[in-house]
Amino acid sequence: MKRFQSLSEVRSELTAGTTSCRQLVEYYLGNIERQNPTLNAFLEVWPDEARAQADAVDARLAAGTAGPLAGMVIGIKDVLAYAGHSLQSSSLMLDGFKSLYTGTAVQRLLDADAIIIGRQNCDEFAMGGSNETSYFGPARNALDSSRVPGGSSGGSAVAVQADMCLASIGSDTGGSVRQPAAFCGVVGFKPTYSRISRYGLVAFASSFDQIGPITRSVADAALLLEVMAGPDGMDSTASQREVPAYSQQLTPAAHYRIGYIADAVNSEGLNPEIKAAMEAQLDSLRGQGHVVEAVEFPYLDFMIPTYYILTTAEASSNLGRFDGVKYGYRAPDATDLESLYKKSRAQGFGAEVQRRILLGTFVLSASYYDAYYTKAQRVRRLIKEKTDELLRQYDFLVLPTTPTTAFKIGEKQDPVSMYLADIFTVQASLAGVPAISVPVGEDAAGLPIGLQVMAGAFREAELLAFASALTEEVVA
Ligand SMILES: NC(=O)C[C@H](N)C(=O)O
């Protein structure tokens, strides 16, 4: 079977009768069986269920009653609740836990006839940029298995890159969908904060977390967003705004005003090949008649400290619920309640998660609260206001997704160097605006380069239309 680039390609073969959902599932299962032992993208595969779902969708296709995602075989990051299925956030802390309910986004996918093939590896509790903090070991980049796929949705990106499923659903707090998509040469999309309900998403930093698709085409990202987005009685933070038919609005306008952050493109740490790819894109956009201008953004240096103060603070609170009492891991050698808490958390959480809980607890402590947490909230406001202002002046802001291409497993030992790799993705997260990473080329070693585009809040339709013109076909 050939490698499908989008659901519309799958659908034309389904309509022509040259394939069936059952055959698609067998194809992806075969790819998983062959590649997953090396790539470690899936933590668990549900073959029998996927086959049963496929047969049911085939029947609905024959009857003309199939949903908009019929034929789409997807994997879900191990932070999304799916009733009766293990949910571990790639952590020992949730060892043996099975979800009691299905989250809203996943339910909407199922209702639209997507077929879920398994759950995917990620950084532990989505904390990381390389998939190396997973309790289950790193997922590996399919282009070079000595390299990381990025993170935290690393397994989800590799699964799409290596054709183990057509699309994945990840989550993005500070780049977790966009950065691995860039490292793997696929499309990663973080919608506006609140666009997709988080009911059933394991919380990391609640004022940042968003669910987002990883796909081979922008058209599929649009379709998945359309299905998952919208108000939800189970999540009061989900926006009440109507959901446009994103997938029907993918024709870009002829003229856009595009800004690029000069300090980002000229920053010291930026890999010269990424810089060259960026400049080539900017030239080509100018050549197409768009207005392309350098903009000043004075807060680049404050982005990482602000993000890591606020998200660790929120994580220290969110992860307080894992105490060894109600569910998940319980230390076998505890002697009383206090030692049960301490030992379960010390043994159940990995080093990076513990580091963030400690950092977050510190910045929230009474004597440091104003110096760190309150100050970071103020800086976030400045970053948001400036970003919003730029996104009123320009239709889009473009910048690299990452400062480097996929690095080697084990290369970044210092946590701060790992944090610094998020420099370009956290802006959209701090500002709550939508951002997409699309593959725009590769470096000399053949490793993919991602271009990131941000738009104003709730301007997903314009963003997706513009992005669809940037990339015809994914690199991988
Ligand atoms: N979760 C994310 O969006 C990734 C980011 N690198 C973090 O570790 O916080």
The ligand as an ORCA input file, in Angstrom:
! r2SCAN-3c Opt
* xyz 0 1
  N       5.340     20.459     27.303
  C       5.814     21.158     26.322
  O       5.064     21.790     25.599
  C       7.258     21.065     26.030
  C       8.218     21.900     26.763
  N       9.514     21.578     26.215
  C       8.211     21.605     28.230
  O       8.951     20.737     28.634
  O       7.534     22.241     29.005
*
